[in-house]
Amino acid sequence: MPKRSRKPPEDENQAAKRILDAVTGEGMPEKNPAAVALGRLGGLKGGKARARSLSAKKRQEIARKAAQSRWSRHAAKDA
């Protein structure tokens, strides 16, 4: 795990303002609606397009690797 530099502790007032801004949405940049639509469009077709382009053998390899990863984490908790 990479070492992270420690930040100085945040002032309580600064923390409160940051939380309040996040809740109210102030200080957040406006999003470009065209860019949002384009990103959503790519996201909607991305997984299906990738699945069509993969061979059955490659899909099995990916699924096997994912299952192995899930079960290895589960086994580590039990140990």
Sequence and secondary structure as in RCSB ss.txt:
>XXXX:A:sequence
MPKRSRKPPEDENQAAKRILDAVTGEGMPEKNPAAVALGRLGGLKGGKARARSLSAKKRQEIARKAAQSRWSRHA
AKDA
>XXXX:A:secstr
           HHHHHHHHHHHHHTTT     HHHHHHHHHHHHHHHHHHHHHS HHHHHHHHHHHHHHHHHHHH
HHH 
